[in-house]
C-alpha cells in the first residue's frame, strides 16, 4: 500500500489542480513545490511538500490515462 493522504491535503491539491491546470502541468516535483509555495501561504514545509507530491502524482496519473 501507500501512504494515506489527509482530507486537507487532497482538498487543497485538487482545488489548486482544477483552478490552475497550466501552472501545475509538470510532473517534476521540485517545480511543483515552488509553484505551491508561490500559490499558497503555508507555514509548514511538510504540508507544502505533501501537497506538491500529491499534485505530481495526480499529473502523472492524468498523463497515464491519456496514453
C-alpha positions as CSV (number, residue, x, y, z in Angstrom):
1,X,0.0,0.0,0.0
2,X,1.0,3.6,0.0
3,X,0.9,6.5,2.4
4,X,-2.6,7.8,3.2
5,X,-3.2,11.5,2.4
6,X,-5.4,13.6,4.7
7,X,-8.6,15.2,3.5
8,X,-6.9,18.6,3.8
9,X,-4.1,17.6,1.5
10,X,-6.5,16.2,-1.1
11,X,-8.9,19.1,-0.9
12,X,-6.2,21.7,-1.3
13,X,-4.4,19.8,-4.0
14,X,-7.5,19.2,-6.1
15,X,-8.5,22.8,-5.7
16,X,-5.1,24.0,-7.0
17,X,-5.1,21.4,-9.7
18,X,-8.5,22.4,-11.0
19,X,-8.1,26.2,-10.7
20,X,-4.6,26.4,-12.2
21,X,-4.1,23.4,-14.5
22,X,-1.5,25.2,-16.6
23,X,0.6,26.1,-13.5
24,X,0.9,22.5,-12.4
25,X,1.4,21.0,-15.8
26,X,4.8,19.5,-14.8
27,X,5.5,16.0,-13.4
28,X,8.6,17.5,-11.8
29,X,8.3,17.6,-8.0
30,X,10.7,20.5,-7.5
31,X,8.9,22.7,-9.9
32,X,5.5,21.9,-8.3
33,X,7.0,22.6,-4.9
34,X,8.0,26.1,-5.9
35,X,4.6,26.7,-7.5
36,X,2.7,25.6,-4.4
37,X,4.9,27.9,-2.3
38,X,4.1,30.8,-4.6
39,X,0.3,30.0,-4.8
40,X,-0.3,29.4,-1.1
41,X,0.9,31.0,2.1
42,X,1.7,27.9,4.0
43,X,3.5,27.9,7.3
44,X,4.5,24.3,7.2
45,X,7.2,22.9,4.9
46,X,5.9,19.4,5.4
47,X,2.4,20.3,4.3
48,X,3.8,22.1,1.2
49,X,5.9,19.1,0.3
50,X,3.0,16.7,0.7
51,X,0.7,18.9,-1.5
52,X,3.4,19.2,-4.1
53,X,4.0,15.4,-4.1
54,X,0.3,14.7,-4.5
55,X,0.0,17.2,-7.3
56,X,2.9,15.5,-9.1
57,X,1.2,12.2,-8.6
58,X,-2.1,13.5,-10.0
59,X,-0.4,14.9,-13.1
60,X,1.4,11.6,-13.7
61,X,-1.9,9.7,-13.4
62,X,-3.5,12.1,-15.8
63,X,-0.8,11.6,-18.3
64,X,-1.0,7.8,-17.9
65,X,-4.8,8.0,-18.6
66,X,-4.3,9.9,-21.8
67,X,-1.9,7.4,-23.2
